[in-house]
């Protein structure tokens, strides 16, 4: 039986004075974090929340979120992290389907959102609501009927117990709740450590939202490694740059739009030598952006991950070398990759659907037996993503299968066209989708955002593409827009523009 992720008691005993969290201007060491998690655990128990129950959290990044995460990790309660950018109806769907017993939320607009969401659920199924300060949980701790120490010896939590129920974004249909167990998240932390290494002085900057598996997993990794996390309430490129320069950040996870905004705000300043890895995920990044970052000394490691595999699946080794290009991604320790064609046969050297197998892969989707069986058939997670796996086992991610454009029998990958468009000096953002066509089935269409002070001429952009793309790949229309729709992590919401 593997250890579970409830490591705070051991950390408090062996590394109590080491910093665990930097949050809201405070430094919280492991002894203090363990005490706070224990108080939160007692508060949940006093409110009737027991092992196996679902506790939903609608909070900004903050100390309270971290305390609740560690409390549920050591009790067997399942955490349901909620995206505050969703509508009340979308949140009500997740709350009702999950059977959440309690909804812990912030004040102000988050309290209003929680109330509106709960009101859409039948009263007999609606969760209790409990308001907390995002930077503390005194109210939750005070809910305990009587103060006292949490028992030093807890029963060993079953590694198969679901720790987090994380809903997918729903870009391929209605959102589905991925069941991530203690085992899944433990092995993702181990696999990441084996790939990137760990150092006693590591500080991982968390500016991804904690309702996203990428942000959530960082807090769990840090506690397992005994390193520290620097927690930002939201992404702010100016604040990120101050943290990089002044707070000893060694690792950070971004999506391409975040990296671009950090570089723009940095105005040419080189990355600090303390920064040893920038995990860059959320979809293929423009080659020019990666080269720009590396030319300024940013150690970029492109990564491929997904909720259903507890975050990281395959990652480059970080490098500061501008000439390193976009080398293949290697699976993290314990993870296996395969690519298959339409007939289900393994393929190498050409595009196929990416399959993932290993201890990080989810237990299934909550209350979705048919979808779970389909996604996990044959012992592999069928991701729906398209990639090329070479003879050495290195992966290049191309596209989501649902984004693939089949035009006149030819496969067109939107990300390939987007990379070309982003090479144009006047284009700052680009998205490509498919439009129905009577003759070809579908034809590519592009949406572009102009760089500041620039004007985009569709005819000139088309000429730019003619030198770089086959004719059938060139968009039939170039629409100039003010902004592209993205989710809270900066991932393009392609379905909203097609």
Buried (B, 14 or more C-beta within 10 A) or exposed (E): EEEBBBBBBBBBEEBBEBBBBBBBEEEBBBBBBBBBBBBBBBBBBBBEBEBEBBBBBBBBBBBBBBBBBBBBBBBBBBBBBBBBEBEBEBBBBBBBBBBBBBBBBBEEEBBEBBEBBBEBBEEEEBBEBBBBBBBBBEBBBEBBEEEEEBEEEBEEBBBEBBBBBBBBBBBBEEBBBBBBBBBBBBBBBBBBBEBBEBEEEBBBBBBBBBBBBBBBBBBBBBBBBBBBBBBBBEBBBEBBBEBBBEBBBBBBBBBBBBBBBBBEBBEEEEBBEEBBBBBBBBBBBBBEBBBBBBBBBBBBBBBBBBBBBBBBBBBBBBBBEBEBEBEBBBBBBBBEBBBBEEEEEEBEEEBBBBBBBBBBBBBBBBEBEEBBEEBBEEEBBBBBBBBBBEEEBBBBBBBBBEBBBEBEEEEBBBBBBBBBBBBBEBBBBBBBBBBEBEEBBBBBBBBBBBEEEEEBEBEEBBEBBEEBBEEBBBBEEBEBEEEBEBBBBBBBBBBEBB
